[in-house]
Amino acid sequence: MLKLIKRCPEYVRGYKEYCQEAYDNNVIYFRPTDPKLIDDEWFSRTKGFYDKKETGEIQPISFHFWAVDSEKFIGEFQLRTEFPPKVMTDIGSIGYAVRVSEQGKGYGTEILKQGLPIAKEYGMEKVLFTINDENAVSAHICEKLGGQLIDKIEAYNDAEGHHILRRYWVYL
Ligand SMILES: CC(C)(COP(=O)(O)OP(=O)(O)OC[C@H]1O[C@@H](n2cnc3c(N)ncnc32)[C@H](O)[C@@H]1OP(=O)(O)O)[C@@H](O)C(=O)NCCC(=O)NCCS
């Protein structure tokens, strides 16, 4: 059964495998940590950074969860609880991904089914999804969960280049 948990040392090895699969398969819609950076000290080295992301010392405020099924690392869920310009025009309220070898089994949908109530617990009434116009799978899942298309805007980042971004509200 899938669970969303806070980042923890026990799953670092699985997290690294997930990152490696993303880099090997050139996943561009959600770029995790470069697996080369993940060594034995990586968790303790980066803990302070992720803690600061939760307190607002680093914008945008964000909460990072890992998705695991028993011993297996499945994917991740990131939640940004405010709506600064970076969230509105680039990364959205939600970042999520499933490791390539586990895609197409319902895990992506399940991550959001468990993640959206967490957003509500953080006091959010709605979340913004920003989805590359060519990312049909993610758009399908977002619409399945009630996403209402607001508009499409032009966007740019290093991984995706110039692209069209769909923006959806999901009301909680
Ligand atoms: C998006 C992502 C998380 C989905 O994870 P997943 O575990 O494969 O998703 P699920 O198995 O729950 O659901 C896939 C859905 O897409 C549908 N689908 C598959 N191919 C499709 C296509 N070409 N067009 C539209 N829908 C498609 C499936 O039928 C399924 O829908 P259903 O449950 O209604 O039948 C995963 O593809 C991923 O990690 N992608 C890279 C990162 C990413 O894009 N993150 C989101 C950024 S906004």
The ligand as an SDF file (V2000), in Angstrom:
LIG
                    3D

 48 50  0  0  0  0  0  0  0  0999 V2000
    2.7320   11.8850  -14.3200 C   0  0  0  0  0  0  0  0  0  0  0  0
    3.1140   10.6150  -13.5660 C   0  0  0  0  0  0  0  0  0  0  0  0
    3.4150   10.9710  -12.1180 C   0  0  0  0  0  0  0  0  0  0  0  0
    1.9460    9.6410  -13.6210 C   0  0  0  0  0  0  0  0  0  0  0  0
    2.2700    8.5080  -12.8310 O   0  0  0  0  0  0  0  0  0  0  0  0
    1.6290    7.0720  -13.1140 P   0  0  0  0  0  0  0  0  0  0  0  0
    1.8920    6.2430  -11.9330 O   0  0  0  0  0  0  0  0  0  0  0  0
    2.1120    6.5730  -14.4250 O   0  0  0  0  0  0  0  0  0  0  0  0
    0.0670    7.4530  -13.2270 O   0  0  0  0  0  0  0  0  0  0  0  0
   -1.1880    6.4800  -13.0910 P   0  0  0  0  0  0  0  0  0  0  0  0
   -0.7830    5.0820  -13.4160 O   0  0  0  0  0  0  0  0  0  0  0  0
   -1.8550    6.7370  -11.7900 O   0  0  0  0  0  0  0  0  0  0  0  0
   -2.1720    7.0660  -14.1870 O   0  0  0  0  0  0  0  0  0  0  0  0
   -1.8080    7.1990  -15.5250 C   0  0  0  0  0  0  0  0  0  0  0  0
   -3.0620    7.6380  -16.2680 C   0  0  0  0  0  0  0  0  0  0  0  0
   -2.6860    8.2170  -17.5140 O   0  0  0  0  0  0  0  0  0  0  0  0
   -3.4270    7.5670  -18.5500 C   0  0  0  0  0  0  0  0  0  0  0  0
   -2.6200    7.6580  -19.7350 N   0  0  0  0  0  0  0  0  0  0  0  0
   -1.5830    6.8590  -20.1100 C   0  0  0  0  0  0  0  0  0  0  0  0
   -1.0800    7.3090  -21.2870 N   0  0  0  0  0  0  0  0  0  0  0  0
   -1.7930    8.4010  -21.6350 C   0  0  0  0  0  0  0  0  0  0  0  0
   -1.7430    9.3140  -22.7330 C   0  0  0  0  0  0  0  0  0  0  0  0
   -0.8380    9.1840  -23.7040 N   0  0  0  0  0  0  0  0  0  0  0  0
   -2.6350   10.3330  -22.7740 N   0  0  0  0  0  0  0  0  0  0  0  0
   -3.5550   10.5020  -21.7850 C   0  0  0  0  0  0  0  0  0  0  0  0
   -3.6490    9.6620  -20.7150 N   0  0  0  0  0  0  0  0  0  0  0  0
   -2.7740    8.6310  -20.6530 C   0  0  0  0  0  0  0  0  0  0  0  0
   -3.6630    6.1770  -18.0190 C   0  0  0  0  0  0  0  0  0  0  0  0
   -4.7530    5.5390  -18.6980 O   0  0  0  0  0  0  0  0  0  0  0  0
   -3.9960    6.4770  -16.5630 C   0  0  0  0  0  0  0  0  0  0  0  0
   -5.2960    6.9930  -16.4360 O   0  0  0  0  0  0  0  0  0  0  0  0
   -6.5300    6.0950  -15.8410 P   0  0  0  0  0  0  0  0  0  0  0  0
   -6.1000    5.6740  -14.4550 O   0  0  0  0  0  0  0  0  0  0  0  0
   -7.6790    7.0500  -15.8420 O   0  0  0  0  0  0  0  0  0  0  0  0
   -6.6530    4.9350  -16.7810 O   0  0  0  0  0  0  0  0  0  0  0  0
    4.3420    9.9030  -14.2230 C   0  0  0  0  0  0  0  0  0  0  0  0
    4.0730    9.7040  -15.5810 O   0  0  0  0  0  0  0  0  0  0  0  0
    5.6210   10.6870  -14.0670 C   0  0  0  0  0  0  0  0  0  0  0  0
    6.3090   10.5910  -13.0470 O   0  0  0  0  0  0  0  0  0  0  0  0
    5.9560   11.4770  -15.0980 N   0  0  0  0  0  0  0  0  0  0  0  0
    7.1690   12.2950  -15.0710 C   0  0  0  0  0  0  0  0  0  0  0  0
    7.0500   13.4360  -14.0800 C   0  0  0  0  0  0  0  0  0  0  0  0
    5.8060   14.2600  -14.3180 C   0  0  0  0  0  0  0  0  0  0  0  0
    5.3440   14.4440  -15.4300 O   0  0  0  0  0  0  0  0  0  0  0  0
    5.2620   14.7830  -13.2100 N   0  0  0  0  0  0  0  0  0  0  0  0
    4.1080   15.6660  -13.2570 C   0  0  0  0  0  0  0  0  0  0  0  0
    4.5260   17.0420  -13.5900 C   0  0  0  0  0  0  0  0  0  0  0  0
    3.1220   18.1180  -13.7330 S   0  0  0  0  0  0  0  0  0  0  0  0
  1  2  1  0
  2  3  1  0
  2  4  1  0
  2 36  1  0
  4  5  1  0
  5  6  1  0
  6  7  2  0
  6  8  1  0
  6  9  1  0
  9 10  1  0
 10 11  2  0
 10 12  1  0
 10 13  1  0
 13 14  1  0
 14 15  1  0
 15 16  1  0
 15 30  1  0
 16 17  1  0
 17 18  1  0
 17 28  1  0
 18 19  1  0
 18 27  1  0
 19 20  2  0
 20 21  1  0
 21 22  1  0
 21 27  2  0
 22 23  1  0
 22 24  2  0
 24 25  1  0
 25 26  2  0
 26 27  1  0
 28 29  1  0
 28 30  1  0
 30 31  1  0
 31 32  1  0
 32 33  2  0
 32 34  1  0
 32 35  1  0
 36 37  1  0
 36 38  1  0
 38 39  2  0
 38 40  1  0
 40 41  1  0
 41 42  1  0
 42 43  1  0
 43 44  2  0
 43 45  1  0
 45 46  1  0
 46 47  1  0
 47 48  1  0
M  END
$$$$
